[in-house]
Amino acid sequence: MYLKHISEIKEEVVDMGKKTTIQWLITDKNAGAQNYFMRRFVIKPGGEIFKHAHNWEHEIYCLQGEGIIGVGDKEYTMKKDMFVYVPPGVEHWYRNESDEDWVFLCIIPKPKQK
């Protein structure tokens, strides 16, 4: 069992973006998660996460605000209570053009150990 409040989790700056932070809510290190990690992102107004791709899938759920998510060669507006699946290997990016924070959860498979 692992139960925490968001205020107990360190907020870190996202290197591949601007005006964006991440909190690693559930991982193998803090909760003993064996299969999936849960992360919380906050993209401030004017912030973004630059184009990138991974060899793993993402499941994203919007908690607050709205933003633009780019997947492949298209862009979509994502708002509160919307969710999206990003397949592995597909280029994607995020941008907040609104006046409020865009907050979302992102679930990914546990990274494989090298």
Backbone torsions as a table, in degrees:
resi	resn	phi	psi	omega
1	MET	NA	136.3	179.4
2	TYR	-141.5	115.0	-176.9
3	LEU	-132.6	123.7	-178.8
4	LYS	-141.6	165.6	170.3
5	HIS	-103.3	148.7	-177.3
6	ILE	-54.1	-32.6	-178.9
7	SER	-67.5	-14.8	-179.8
8	GLU	-88.0	-5.7	-175.5
9	ILE	-105.0	128.2	-179.1
10	LYS	-60.4	136.0	176.8
11	GLU	-98.6	127.6	-177.5
12	GLU	-118.7	149.2	176.6
13	VAL	-74.7	137.3	177.2
14	VAL	-82.7	118.6	-177.6
15	ASP	-63.7	-37.2	-175.4
16	MET	-94.4	41.0	179.4
17	GLY	-163.4	-170.7	173.8
18	LYS	-140.3	145.8	-179.0
19	LYS	53.3	40.0	-176.4
20	THR	-135.8	136.4	175.5
21	THR	-124.5	160.0	178.2
22	ILE	-132.3	145.3	169.9
23	GLN	-125.9	126.6	177.6
24	TRP	-86.7	94.9	-173.4
25	LEU	-73.8	-48.0	-178.4
26	ILE	-131.9	122.0	178.3
27	THR	-142.2	179.5	174.7
28	ASP	-68.3	-31.8	-176.8
29	LYS	-75.2	-41.7	-176.2
30	ASN	-93.8	-29.9	-175.0
31	ALA	-121.9	-7.2	-177.4
32	GLY	78.2	19.0	-179.0
33	ALA	-60.6	133.3	-176.0
34	GLN	-102.1	-20.1	-173.6
35	ASN	-125.2	-37.5	-175.2
36	TYR	-134.6	148.7	175.4
37	PHE	-113.7	142.5	176.3
38	MET	-113.2	130.2	-179.7
39	ARG	-127.2	149.9	177.5
40	ARG	-118.1	124.5	178.5
41	PHE	-109.5	144.2	170.4
42	VAL	-127.6	118.5	175.3
43	ILE	-109.1	115.3	-179.4
44	LYS	-71.2	161.9	175.6
45	PRO	-52.6	132.5	-177.4
46	GLY	81.4	-0.1	-178.8
47	GLY	-89.3	168.6	179.3
48	GLU	-162.6	163.8	166.6
49	ILE	-118.1	125.7	-173.0
50	PHE	-69.3	161.8	178.2
51	LYS	-55.4	134.8	177.9
52	HIS	-163.0	170.9	176.5
53	ALA	-144.3	153.0	178.2
54	HIS	-133.4	164.0	176.6
55	ASN	-92.6	21.0	176.4
56	TRP	-130.9	159.8	178.7
57	GLU	-80.9	162.4	174.7
58	HIS	-129.3	139.0	167.3
59	GLU	-117.8	123.9	-172.5
60	ILE	-124.0	136.0	178.4
61	TYR	-129.5	124.1	-178.2
62	CYS	-82.0	123.2	179.3
63	LEU	-94.1	-33.2	-173.1
64	GLN	-157.6	146.8	175.1
65	GLY	74.7	-159.3	178.2
66	GLU	-153.9	159.2	179.2
67	GLY	-161.8	178.4	178.5
68	ILE	-104.1	128.5	172.9
69	ILE	-115.0	127.9	176.3
70	GLY	-102.3	133.3	178.9
71	VAL	-137.9	122.5	-177.2
72	GLY	66.0	-119.0	-179.7
73	ASP	-113.9	19.7	-178.5
74	LYS	-127.1	156.3	174.4
75	GLU	-121.1	145.1	-178.1
76	TYR	-134.7	147.7	172.3
77	THR	-88.1	130.1	179.4
78	MET	-116.0	129.3	-178.9
79	LYS	-124.0	171.5	-180.0
80	LYS	-47.1	135.6	177.8
81	ASP	71.5	9.9	171.6
82	MET	-94.1	157.1	178.5
83	PHE	-141.7	159.4	-176.5
84	VAL	-146.9	148.5	173.5
85	TYR	-110.3	125.7	176.1
86	VAL	-109.6	115.5	-178.1
87	PRO	-67.0	158.7	176.9
88	PRO	-62.9	145.5	174.4
89	GLY	77.2	1.7	-178.5
90	VAL	-97.1	130.0	178.2
91	GLU	-64.4	137.3	-179.1
92	HIS	-149.6	161.5	-178.9
93	TRP	-159.3	166.9	-176.3
94	TYR	-137.7	144.9	-179.5
95	ARG	-149.9	133.3	177.6
96	ASN	-105.9	108.0	178.5
97	GLU	-101.0	5.0	-176.9
98	SER	-91.2	-178.3	179.4
99	ASP	-98.4	5.1	179.5
100	GLU	-130.5	163.7	178.6
101	ASP	-61.1	142.2	172.1
102	TRP	-106.0	117.2	-175.3
103	VAL	-119.5	128.4	178.5
104	PHE	-147.3	154.6	172.5
105	LEU	-93.5	145.9	176.4
106	CYS	-134.4	121.1	179.1
107	ILE	-105.9	130.5	178.8
108	ILE	-131.8	156.6	173.2
109	PRO	-65.6	150.7	175.5
110	LYS	-58.3	127.0	178.5
111	PRO	-58.4	141.6	178.5
112	LYS	-73.7	139.0	177.8
113	GLN	-74.7	140.3	178.7
114	LYS	-91.3	NA	NA
